[in-house]
Amino acid sequence: MQSQNDVRVTVRVDKDLKEIAENLFARLGMNMTTAINVFLRKTVNENAIPFPVSTKTAGFGTGYTAGEITRAFSEIVAEETAYKRSQGFPVARYDAAKGRAYLEYADGTKEYVGNGH
């Protein structure tokens, strides 16, 4: 519902990003306009951007596809998992069939966490 105080704001965003964001917002029960208003209200209430903003990068600039970023992330997770196993640390895993998270130890034993609800 529009009020007399509503104004139109136009922004340019990547087509794929917009589509992904719209799908996420729909799952959250809102549209893009509502999501942007939530962000703006939170920003004003906190008198700051409501999440960390940094000049540090995760090693990605522009021009990478979602698939390339996903593959890089998967490689990093695999490296971290291998390192933890080599040091004898348990690795957090998820059993989709049981719908439960567990810790997998270097000897292969599994310790389920939580009560599965």
Backbone hydrogen bonds, N-H to C=O, Kabsch-Sander energy under -0.5 kcal/mol:
donor,donor_aa,acceptor,acceptor_aa,energy
6,D,3,S,-1.4
18,K,14,D,-2.6
19,E,15,K,-2.2
20,I,16,D,-2.5
21,A,17,L,-2.8
22,E,18,K,-2.8
23,N,19,E,-2.1
24,L,20,I,-2.3
25,F,21,A,-3.0
26,A,22,E,-2.3
27,R,23,N,-1.9
28,L,24,L,-1.5
29,G,26,A,-1.3
30,M,25,F,-3.0
35,A,31,N,-2.4
36,I,32,M,-2.7
37,N,33,T,-2.3
38,V,34,T,-2.5
39,F,35,A,-2.4
40,L,36,I,-2.8
41,R,37,N,-2.7
42,K,38,V,-2.5
43,T,39,F,-2.5
44,V,40,L,-2.4
45,N,41,R,-2.8
46,E,42,K,-2.2
47,N,43,T,-1.0
48,A,43,T,-1.6
51,F,49,I,-0.5
69,I,65,T,-2.1
70,T,66,A,-2.6
71,R,67,G,-2.6
72,A,68,E,-2.2
73,F,69,I,-2.6
74,S,70,T,-2.7
75,E,71,R,-2.3
76,I,72,A,-2.2
77,V,73,F,-2.5
78,A,74,S,-2.4
79,E,75,E,-2.4
80,E,76,I,-2.6
81,T,77,V,-2.6
82,A,78,A,-2.5
83,Y,79,E,-2.4
84,K,80,E,-2.6
85,R,81,T,-2.5
86,S,82,A,-2.4
87,Q,83,Y,-1.5
88,G,85,R,-1.4
89,F,84,K,-2.7
91,V,104,E,-2.4
93,R,102,Y,-3.1
95,D,100,R,-3.2
96,A,94,Y,-0.9
99,G,95,D,-1.7
100,R,95,D,-1.7
102,Y,93,R,-2.3
103,L,111,E,-2.6
104,E,91,V,-2.8
105,Y,103,L,-0.6
105,Y,109,T,-2.8
108,G,105,Y,-2.6
111,E,103,L,-2.6
112,Y,110,K,-0.5
113,V,101,A,-2.4
